[in-house]
Amino acid sequence: MIPYVLHVALLISVCLLFYKVLLQKETFYHLNRWVLLACLGLTFLLPLIRVPQQWALRKSQQTSVTAATNINRQPELSTSVVKAPEKQAEAVATAPPAETSVKETVVSIMPQLLKWVLVLYWCGVAAFGFNFLLQVAVLLRQAYKSPAIQDGQFRIVELDTDKAPCSFGNYIFINPAKYDWETYSQILLHEKIHIKQGHSFDLLLAELMLVFQWFNPFAWLYRKELENNLEFLTDNDVLNNNEVERELYQMSLLKVSVPNLSLRITTNYNQSLLKKRIVMMNAKKSNIHTTWKYFFLLPLMAFLMCAFNEPTAYRPPVVIKSQTSFDTSDSQREGVWSAKITGNKIDIQFRNEGDSHNHMSNSNFLVSEFSTLPRGANGDFKLVREAGSMNFNGKFDGNTGSGHYKFVTNPAYIQYLTSQGITDIEQSDELAFFLINIKKDYVAMLHRNGYKRVSKSDLIATAALGVNEPYIASLKKNGFPDASLQDLITGKAMGIDGAFISEIRKAGYPNVSFDKLVSFKAQGINGQYIAKFKNARAGTPGKKTASAKSKNNDDNADDMIAYKALNVDEGFVNGFKKAGYTNLSSSDLIGMKAVGVTPEYALSFKNAGYGDVSHDDLVSMKALGITPEYLNSFKNAGFKINADKAAGLKALGVTPEFIKSFKGMGFSDISLDDATALKALGITPEYITEMRGKGFKSNDINKYITMKSAF
């Protein structure tokens, strides 16, 4: 699910970029509508299509873990999927190659780390899905509860609230008492066009997209662009009606401008994009020769398929390999070998005769395992294990040797595994069992500890990782009596043992789940990190107040994982304490770090004389790019300004220069509230000059504001 969801998110992002760069300013609104809908559908369909191998730009790669087997003990493994803070060793195990072991010896080890991500994702899907259904239910209830008038195919539902006019399906929702007859008629004309062209279908599709792409900011922007284009399209069709005057229609848009917007799944007569709509109404119509831009869509989609879709020829599995990679396919049951003796160990490489690249390796055979090694002349010797025997012929000159080998399976061993419920064993598996040296006692140990149903893949993984009885006992003893085989595999790979569990519990998480332990280990969270962070969170030394302790206790396991992921450490916390922020909650810290609020940023306002800035104001100001210099520019212009007011000014783009531009018009006492209203309504010195030219001679800025807002 996760790869598909991310693939869709990537395609949505690319399609949005394509639209905004090439098509957004074009006035082919109907064509833009179908392009946006087509792209929306393709983003969910394209990832499901496999492309021929020869067209694919994506290389087919195996995801593998590596092993280091040892004759005297079970090997140890640390996975390469996620790196722990300490130096992770390479993952261990042995298995056949991809081409013959997809169904037999492929071990799909899903990182436990992803489980909580999936839970979070589906919680979001459920929440946004419920919100979608709730919107539909509210509209249907309103449609049948309120009085209505049937006008042909349209049903006009009369409201008694200040909600903006809107439509959904064949329903038009409007408060007729709020508008004069001319405005009311234009609203109905506008909404009827929405209904005739089925715009509700577009918005429903966009809402369904958001249900499954709620985490993707580009999806929200995509929905907004789709909605905007529908409004441009409808405005254009309204103005094509000979009975509608452009100026009167644009003024009606301003009259309908109210703060209480309708539900997202409706087509709103009043959107918060009036300026854009008016600009597009007056924009020069696009030339037919610019339609060449649309033809880029097909090659773009084809390129994305070739670049990101999975090739048809090969599906990369998760394969367990040896430390230097080896092949346990049927063709490797006999071939040539070369070896080097180092101390009491023999490093042997196996390969097909005449093929120097196709080889397998196991560097942990002990000399004592072999019968007498032939020195100086060819001879026979063998390596015998429960799974079978490896018969060698060749010789050693000093510490190096070479020759031929042949592997022979022990039928009694295979019969035993079958009797223990380990089925579907093929010849390639037999060699894997031999090289990892999986003994009957190991299978019996797993059964003895409650793991009765062991697949051959789990058997290979647990044995290669060195999951032994003491390790199983340590997990059960430390609060995980029901640990599954996958938990054992992941835990051993990640280095999660009794000592680590005890360390985390002593650090303040006595009821930590196994999944959280995996996340802790993957993020590099240990007892020392937790202790340092909690000491920093506890407050100033010697001044641990009840509220500070409460905030400290607020740091649950999920918070700690978020801290580590965002690099929120004790230095970050101590920096804010020095800046005067001593009682920040976990959500405060995460929110500040997420938008880039640093202690230095907070101190810059304090040093500039703004000592009463709250952490919420810091977040909003950082998001808007507000600096002390911006505040000082107003202070130097004679305005008293605070952080809360600055956010509104910055959002609208109000500057001291904008305010000063009205002084030449005779307005020397404009307040910040006046400036906010002027900017929001688009009132400029040029507008005032135009109104004065039409006979409106008032020197009261509020009258211009009132007049503009009325129209």
Secondary structure, 3 states (H helix, E strand, C coil): CHHHHHHHHHHHHHHHHHHHHHHCCCCCHHHHHHHHHHHHHHHHHHHHCCECCCCCCCCCCCEEECCCCCCCCCCCCCCCCCCCCCCCCCCCCCCCCHHHHCCCCECCCCCCHHHHHHHHHHHHHHHHHHHHHHHHHHHHHHHHHCCEEEECCEEEEECCCCCCCEEECCEEEECHHHCCHHHHHHHHHHHHHHHHCCHHHHHHHHHHHHHHCCCCHHHHHHHHHHHHHHHHHHHHHHHCCCCCCHHHHHHHHHHHCCCCCCCCCCEECCCCCHHHHHHHHCCCCCCHHHHHHHHHHHHHHHHHHHHHCCECCCCCCEEECCCCCCCCCHHHHEEEEEEEEECCEEEEEEECCCCCCCEEEEEEEEHHHECCCCECCCEEEEEEECCEEEEEEEEEECCEEEEEEEEEECHHHHHHHHHCCCCCCCHHHHHHHHHHCCCHHHHHHHHHCCCCCCCHHHHHHHHHHCCCHHHHHHHHHCCCCCCCHHHHHHHHHHCCCHHHHHHHHHCCCCCCCHHHHHHHHHHCCCHHHHHHHHHHHCCCCCCCCHHHHHHHHCCCHHHHHHHHHHCCCHHHHHHHHHCCCCCCCHHHHHHHHHHCCCHHHHHHHHHCCCCCCCHHHHHHHHHHCCCHHHHHHHHHCCCCCCHHHHHHHHHHCCCHHHHHCCHHHCCCCCCHHHHHHHHHHCCCHHHHHHHHHCCCCCCCHHHHHHHHHHC
